[in-house]
Amino acid sequence: LLRHGERLSQINPCEIGRVEAWGGTPLYQALLAAGISLSACREPQKVLIVITDGLLSAPQCRGVLDDLNRAGTIVMGIQIGEQSNLVDLIPSTASVQSIDELKDALFVLAKKVLL
């Protein structure tokens, strides 16, 4: 995971892939933390890309997503596999079947923001 302003070249290669899965997708908490972090940024345009393979608690997350949108943050998503309902929460969501497709999906979303 990269923090705002952090570059891949600053990351110790041993840290890549150290995120462990244990079941459950705590998107609500992640959205809150991202919102707080982005609110401290001075950039005029803010983009949050949510990547998940899990089922999400739509009612709980809807309010935070609405707050992010009202604050001017562009929220986009990448749904990995078929077991995610991310597109129900974030209309601008790409879908991939495997991690191998992730890079291409990120570039598609980046083009939507930049062009």
N, C-alpha and C positions, 0 to 999 in steps of 0.2 A: 504494500500500500504506500502510495506517495502522498505526502502532505503538499499543500499548495506551495508552489515555488520550488519544490524539491525536484531535482533532476535525477534521472536514472543513473547517471555517472557518479552521483553522490552516494548511491546505495551500495552497501557491502554485498557482494554476490551471495554470501551465505544467508542473507536475510530474505532473498527472493524465494517465494514458495513456502514461507514459514507460517502462513495463515492456516490454521487447522480447522477442519470442518467437524462439527459435533452434532449436527442436526439443528433445525430451527434457523430462521432467517430474521435476525433482529434489525429489520430495516427501519423501524420507527426510531430506535436509538441512533442508528447511523445517520438518518436524515436530520435529526436534531443536532447531532455533533457537526455534521457538514454545514448546516445552516448557520450555526454559531461561528464556525471557522470562516465561512465565506463572508459573513457580515463584517468581519474585521479586515477584509481585503479592500484595497483602494481601487482596484480595476473597475472600469465602468460596466464591463460585461462579465457576468459570472455564469459558468456552465457546470452542472453537476451531472455526471454520468453514473447511473446505478447499474451494476452488473450483478445478476443473481441467477441461480438455478433453482430457487426454492419458491414455495407458495407463501404469499404475503398476506398480512392482515390489512386488508383494504380499508376498513373503516378507521382504524387507528392511524394509518399513514396519510389518508386523504387530507386531513387538516394541515399537516406539516407541508405536504406538497403544495397546497393552496397558498400557504404563507410564503413559501419559497417563490412561487410564481408571482405573487403580489409584490414581493421585494425585487422583482426583475431578474431572478435567477432562471436561466434556461435549464430545464430538467429533461434529460433524455435517458433512455435505458437500453440495456442489452439483456435479452432473455436467453439463457442457455438451456437447451433441451425443451421438452414439452411440459414439464411439471411446474412451470412458473405462470403466474397470472399477472406479470408485470405490465403487459400491454393494457390491462384493464385500469391500471393506475396512471400509467405514463403513456399517453398516446404516441409519442415519438419514440417508439421502441423498435429496435432491430432484433431479429431472432436468429440464433445460431444453434447448430446441433452439437458442436464440439468446440473446444478451446482453440483448435487449429484455425477456426473461422473468425476468431475474436479480433485479430488485427485488422482484417478487412472491414468488419462491422464498425470498429472504432473510426476508421478513416471515412466511412460513409457518413457517420454522425458528425465528425469534425467538418466535413465539407458542407453539411447543412448549416452549420453555425458560421463558418468563415466565408462562404460564398453568398 
